[in-house]
Structure formats: structure tokens, C-alpha cells
Amino acid sequence: MPTEREITEPVDLCLPDGRLNPAAVGWTRRPLHRANLRGWGRTKRWEYWGVVTPRHIIGIVASSLDYAGVHGVYVLDRETGEETARDAVVPLARGAAFPDRSGEGEAAVRGGGVAVGIRQRPGGTSLRAAARDVRIELEIPLPDGHESLGVVIPWSDTRFQYTVKDVGRPVHGRLVLPSGEHAIGGDGSFAVLDHGRGKWPYRMTWNWAAAAGPGVALQLGGKWTAGTGLTENALIVDGRLHKIGDELEWTYDRSGWTRPWAILGDRVEVEFRPFHEKASRVELGVVGSETHQCFGHFGGRARTDDGTWVEFDGLTGWAEEARQRW
């Protein structure tokens, strides 16, 4: 069984010279890292919030990739299948501001017809996003004792990533579309945070899955962590995080993304049944990305730290493959 170091005290991600701080390598149950990144060229910063409701799935991204800011607002109407996507690429990420710590400060981006503002405080997050024909206003409380997965993935002392994956947060607010105003919140609604800060290799492929239901949530990753000694895998039961250190085997059909997926390991036996694929491509010459994010339902089981299997069926969420040249 892999052994990963749990970090329990605040720590800087980088040394004064900008290299990875060895003391920062490990995982946390709440955000404790300060992303004191230095330099330009390989540095990536982003905030992604995904929201699931019985009627809609929402994705909001604000990012700085150094050479560009890539921002977007996405809404899927689960009843009609209609997609609303508004994306922007802002040269040199002009006007983008990101805090060093997850859960503190403000992130704000504006450009290309997309504006996102994220205000973070101890009790939760306020999020506002606007684009053509779309307006989103959300409050995302942070329940007492709620745990999230923070992890530093160390490819080398100059290439590394700090991520916080916070799955199953309560959410309420409103979504305004040309079809009208829709209330966000209540049973079947939750929010997911992907907070990222790091210095990346030029090429990378990753898998990510996140899902939640009453009392249980999943955070699963793959490919990009292989060989580093750390993973971004966890089971969350009643707000308590159970870290899973095994690399998982992901099986899916790249010629038919909405066919069932399997995600397997010693502590994870999951089938994912997609009902919708969101495909996106960004090409900017020598850099680009291709992402296939599928929304659907998860069934199966996962094992807690004490060896108890937790069974689930019908958890809603997504699984994706992303291939980056950046």
C-alpha cells in the first residue's frame, strides 16, 4: 500500500529561488499551501468551478497560462441537451488576478466577452460570471469540518503542480439564460472546485472524475500523477476524506466517449455511465488542448481508510480526458 505524507501545517509551495519546496510535497485535508510561484513561461494558475443541479450542469473557468488567459462559461440543460458555451482567449492573460492561497482572497478575470469574479472567505465562496446571454450568481458555503483534497504532484524540482479538489460543496444562487431565470440549489445540487497552481511540462495528459450524492463524494485522477509517488484520489464520506494512494486503471473508448467507463484499483471499483459529452479544442499554434468531458452517473464501491467498502449508485458528476500542449 503506497504511503503518502499528510501535511498538517501551512507551507510554501516554492523555495525562495522558485524551485519546489520539498516540505510542500504531500497531501492535505484543507488548503494549507501558499503558491508563491515565480518566473514566467511554464506557470499555470486556474480556478474551475463545476456545478450540478437536477436541471443544469455549469462549468466556469478562469485561468492564466502565462502566454494567455483561457476563460469560459458553460451550461448544459439536462432536459433539452442544449449547450451554451462562451469562451475567451486573452493574450498574455491581461487583467487576470489570482490569490496565492485557495479559500482566501479574490480571483478575477475579464476579457473576450467573459468576466469571472470569485471572492473567497472562511465561510465560503461567492462567484459571479457573465458572458453573452449568460449570467451566474452563486454562493458556495463551506460547512464546518468539511474536508477537501489538496496534493502537490512533483515531476521534478522545477515542474510541479499544487491542486485542490473540493467535491460536494453545497451551492445556491441563480442562473440567467435567454430561456429565463433558474434557481440553483436544493436536493441534487452541489459544487466542485478545481484550484490549480504550478509549473507544468510542455505535454501532459490527465484523467479527472468527480461525483457526489447524499453523504458520499468521489475525487479520482489518473495518468498525470503516474510515477510521482502521489495521487489525487479520495473518497469523501459525510464530509470526511479518505485518501487513496493507489494509481487507478482507467478504461474507456476514445472512439465512443459516451460508452461506459471503468475506473479500478485496490480500493476503487467504479463504473461511469455518461449521458452527454462536452468536447473542446483550443489551438494556438505550438500550444493547444483537447478535452473530452463526459457527464453521467457513477456506480460501484470504494473503500474507506479502515477497510470498509462504501457502495453507491447514481452519483452524478463527470469524467474527462484532457491532452495538453502548453
C-alpha angles and dihedrals in degrees: 000000000000116000117217124184116246113216115213103171132062114273139177115245093216139040117238090268091056097254122128114282107232089213089062095062110106140055138285141201092219132020109284104149126099108209098216093172121176134192136029136261107049099036118119128187127176148156118204123181121188120190128193123196130165089258105030146029115209131193124189122180132182117178147165115204091173095245093049144007112230112196132169151167120209131181128182119194102214092199099052102021090233115152126206113193127174117178134177135190113198116192113243089358090272114192095015118134126182131178122235094234133055112237095023135084130359135299118200136173133172133176145094092040095304126106125181128179123183121185115191127195136157093271097049147290135297115206130190125179132173136180136147108316092351132094125170128186117179140173114200111188122205108225119219111269094010112153130209133184118254118177138169114216110203115203089161139325089278100037118055143127134217114201135177115199111189111181130186103020117163114250139186136170139090142295120205119200133160086264090061142268120318127195117232120210145049130083115358094021126113142147132229127202126207107186114182135185125162155094112272138199116247094254126038139155124197143175122212131181128179128174140157143188137160108323097346138076137174131215113182133167140174151180099021095066097046114129096009097099093241135082137192095228125128145150116216118202119183089341095309117119122224109194116220113203100185123104107241130224113236119199123184141137113256089194092055112029096180094058114103119287127210125210113187141176141133090285101025130066107167136161118195120202111194123208098180138023123211110196121188134176131186120187120185102163111269091011129059147132140222120197131180108191115181124195120209149104131306127213134173134064144286132196127241125222092269092053099258115143114228113203124205140170131187099022107161123224143092145279125201148180117212126186116193136192102181 
